[in-house]
Amino acid sequence: MLIVAKTGGNVLDGGVPPAIILDVAAILASHTLVFVHGGGVEVTDIATRLGKPQTFVVSPQGFRSRYTDQETAAIYTMVMVGKLSAQIVAALERQGIPAVGLSGLDGHLIQAQRKKRLIIRDERGRRRVIDGGYTGTIHAVNTGLLRLLLENGFVPVVAPVASSEAFEPLNVDGDRTAAYIAGFLKADKLVLLTDVEGLLIDGAVVPQLSAQEARTLLPKIGPGMITKVYAALEALDRGVGEVIIGSGLVETPISSAIAHKSGTVIRSE
């Protein structure tokens, strides 16, 4: 079984949880895995310390994202690729797991079109149009490179940095990066790990949803979770078997998710 797992920045805050690394080792006994990571918390912290306070914008649909100008794009790439990806690779290899750190710039792994403009909602709820900066919309994934690594026993560790049509590094959302990778690979399962137990509605975890039910719930979902649900729907639309949104802070986070012992399972039907 092919699994794509993504760990969010809140889970990685303070380092790579040992439980995730040990769980990856157990999973590899019978499955193959692509590991995608976020790291927005670390990017914000380092950018601020470098004298570059970060700006966040909200789309009319409620998606919250980092506004990425050229300087922020450089810091984002430095932290995601040079720091976090390297830490995860080192943690995996300490457990005897062969791993390769990649960004979308490596081997045209993740190709995206740079956004020309962004439509955002200001503090008063009014719509504004601003320059798109260095953010992108993914349109292609080099599955040949990923399959080459998987077939030779490596775990690809992918940072959410895409390559533009002009080969510039672009900020792309980590959850949606994982969704596109899973979709292009036709993965059996996509696991999105976060710092809560799953999709919460009225304070309770929803154990299972159809894609249609998830679409109906989108207006009720807050900015911390809406991108994950939207990414789940994108993955399902591209042929992924199922998506599980679960906690990355439990003892065996990925194994528990794929066994439906924790989290919210979203399926096409």
C-alpha positions in Angstrom: 0.0 0.0 0.0 1.3 3.5 -0.9 0.7 6.1 1.8 1.4 9.9 1.6 1.6 11.4 5.1 1.9 15.1 5.8 2.9 16.6 9.2 1.9 20.1 10.0 4.1 22.8 11.4 2.3 22.8 14.7 3.2 19.2 15.2 6.8 19.9 14.4 7.1 22.9 16.7 9.9 22.0 19.1 11.4 19.3 16.8 10.3 16.1 15.1 8.2 14.0 17.4 10.0 10.6 18.0 6.6 8.8 17.8 6.2 9.8 14.2 9.7 8.6 13.3 9.2 5.3 15.0 5.8 4.9 13.4 7.3 5.4 10.0 9.8 2.6 10.7 6.9 0.3 11.6 4.9 1.2 8.5 7.7 0.6 6.1 7.7 -3.1 7.0 4.7 -3.6 4.8 4.0 -0.3 3.0 5.7 2.5 1.1 5.6 6.1 2.2 6.1 9.6 0.9 6.5 12.1 3.8 5.5 15.7 3.3 6.1 18.4 6.0 4.9 21.8 6.8 6.7 24.3 9.1 4.9 27.6 9.0 5.5 28.2 12.7 9.2 27.9 12.3 9.2 30.1 9.2 7.3 32.8 11.1 9.7 32.6 14.0 12.9 32.8 12.0 11.6 35.5 9.6 10.6 37.7 12.6 14.0 37.2 14.2 15.6 38.2 10.9 13.6 41.5 11.0 11.0 40.4 8.4 7.6 40.3 10.2 5.1 38.1 8.5 1.8 39.1 7.0 -1.1 36.7 6.6 -4.2 37.2 4.4 -7.6 35.5 4.3 -9.4 34.6 1.1 -13.2 35.3 0.7 -13.7 31.5 1.2 -11.9 31.7 4.6 -8.4 30.3 3.7 -5.7 31.9 5.7 -2.2 32.0 4.1 1.2 33.7 4.3 1.7 36.7 2.0 4.9 35.8 0.3 7.0 38.6 -1.3 10.4 37.8 -2.7 12.3 38.2 0.6 9.8 36.0 2.4 10.1 33.4 -0.4 13.8 33.2 0.2 13.3 32.8 4.0 10.5 30.3 3.5 12.7 28.2 1.2 15.7 28.4 3.6 13.7 27.2 6.6 11.7 24.5 4.8 14.5 23.0 2.8 17.6 23.9 4.6 16.4 23.3 8.2 13.2 21.3 8.6 13.7 18.9 5.7 17.2 18.2 6.9 16.1 17.6 10.5 13.4 15.1 9.4 15.8 13.2 7.1 18.4 13.0 9.9 15.8 11.8 12.3 14.7 9.0 9.9 18.2 8.0 9.1 19.0 7.7 12.8 16.4 4.9 12.9 18.0 3.2 9.9 15.5 4.5 7.4 17.0 5.7 4.1 15.5 9.1 3.3 16.0 11.8 0.7 15.0 15.4 1.2 13.4 17.1 -1.7 11.7 20.3 -2.6 9.7 21.0 -5.7 12.9 22.6 -7.3 14.6 19.2 -7.3 14.1 17.3 -10.6 11.1 19.5 -11.4 9.3 17.6 -8.6 6.5 20.1 -8.0 5.7 22.5 -10.8 3.4 25.4 -10.2 2.1 28.5 -11.9 2.9 31.7 -10.1 -0.3 33.5 -9.0 -0.6 36.9 -10.7 -3.0 38.2 -8.1 -4.8 37.3 -4.9 -8.3 38.2 -3.8 -8.4 38.7 -0.1 -10.8 39.9 2.6 -9.7 42.8 4.6 -10.5 43.6 8.3 -13.9 45.0 7.4 -14.8 42.0 5.3 -14.4 43.8 2.0 -12.7 42.1 -1.0 -9.4 43.5 -2.2 -7.1 42.5 -5.1 -3.4 42.4 -4.3 -0.3 41.2 -6.2 0.1 37.4 -6.1 3.7 37.5 -4.8 5.6 34.3 -4.8 2.8 31.8 -4.2 1.8 29.2 -6.7 -0.9 26.8 -8.0 0.4 23.3 -8.5 -0.2 21.7 -11.9 2.3 18.9 -12.2 4.2 16.4 -10.0 7.2 14.4 -11.2 5.9 11.0 -10.2 8.8 9.2 -12.0 11.3 10.7 -9.5 9.2 9.7 -6.5 8.6 6.2 -7.8 12.3 5.8 -8.5 13.1 6.5 -4.9 10.3 4.4 -3.5 11.2 1.4 -5.7 14.8 1.6 -4.3 13.7 1.7 -0.7 13.9 5.4 0.1 11.4 7.6 1.9 11.1 10.9 0.0 10.8 13.8 2.4 9.1 16.7 0.5 9.2 20.3 1.5 6.2 22.4 0.1 8.3 24.6 -2.2 7.3 24.5 -5.8 9.2 25.5 -9.0 7.5 28.3 -11.1 7.5 28.4 -14.9 10.6 30.7 -14.5 12.2 28.2 -12.0 11.6 30.5 -9.0 10.8 29.0 -5.6 7.2 29.4 -4.7 5.3 29.0 -1.5 2.7 26.3 -1.9 0.5 25.0 1.0 1.7 21.9 2.6 -1.6 20.1 2.8 -2.4 20.8 -0.8 1.1 19.7 -1.8 0.5 16.4 -0.1 -2.9 16.1 -1.8 -1.4 16.7 -5.3 1.4 14.3 -4.7 -1.1 11.6 -3.4 -3.3 12.3 -6.4 -0.6 12.1 -9.1 0.7 8.9 -7.5 -2.8 7.5 -7.1 -1.9 6.7 -3.5 -4.1 4.4 -1.4 -4.2 6.7 1.5 -3.4 10.3 2.4 -2.9 11.1 6.1 -2.9 14.7 7.2 -1.5 15.1 10.7 -2.3 18.1 12.8 -2.4 19.1 16.5 -6.1 18.2 17.1 -7.8 14.8 17.1 -9.6 15.3 13.7 -12.3 17.4 12.2 -14.3 18.9 15.1 -17.9 20.0 14.6 -19.7 21.4 17.6 -16.8 20.3 19.8 -16.8 16.6 18.8 -14.6 14.6 16.3 -16.5 13.6 13.2 -15.3 10.0 12.7 -16.3 9.6 9.0 -17.6 11.7 6.1 -18.3 11.3 2.5 -16.8 13.9 0.1 -20.3 15.4 -0.4 -20.8 15.7 3.3 -17.4 17.3 3.7 -18.3 19.9 0.9 -21.5 20.7 2.7 -19.6 21.3 6.0 -17.0 23.6 4.5 -18.8 26.9 5.5 -18.8 25.7 9.1 -15.1 24.9 9.3 -12.6 27.4 10.7 -9.4 28.6 9.0 -7.3 26.1 10.9 -9.0 23.1 9.3 -10.6 24.3 6.1 -7.5 23.9 4.0 -7.0 20.3 5.2 -10.6 19.4 4.2 -10.3 21.2 0.9 -7.0 19.3 0.3 -8.7 16.0 1.2 -11.4 16.7 -1.4 -8.7 17.5 -4.1 -7.0 14.2 -3.3 -10.2 12.2 -3.6 -11.1 13.9 -6.9 -7.7 12.8 -8.2 -8.2 9.2 -7.3 -6.8 8.7 -3.8 -8.5 5.9 -2.0 -9.3 7.8 1.3 -8.0 10.7 3.4 -7.6 10.7 7.1 -7.2 13.9 9.1 -5.8 13.0 12.6 -3.5 13.9 15.4 0.2 13.8 15.0 0.7 13.8 18.8 -0.6 10.3 19.6 1.7 7.3 20.1 1.4 5.8 16.6 -0.1 8.7 14.6 0.1 7.4 11.0 -0.7 3.7 11.9 -3.6 4.8 14.0 -5.0 6.9 11.2 -4.8 4.3 8.5 -6.3 1.7 10.8 -9.2 4.1 11.5 -8.4 4.1 15.2 -8.2 7.9 15.3 -9.0 10.9 13.2 -11.6 11.7 10.6 -11.9 9.5 7.5 -13.1 11.1 4.3 -14.0 8.9 1.3 -15.5 9.6 -2.1 -18.7 7.9 -1.2 
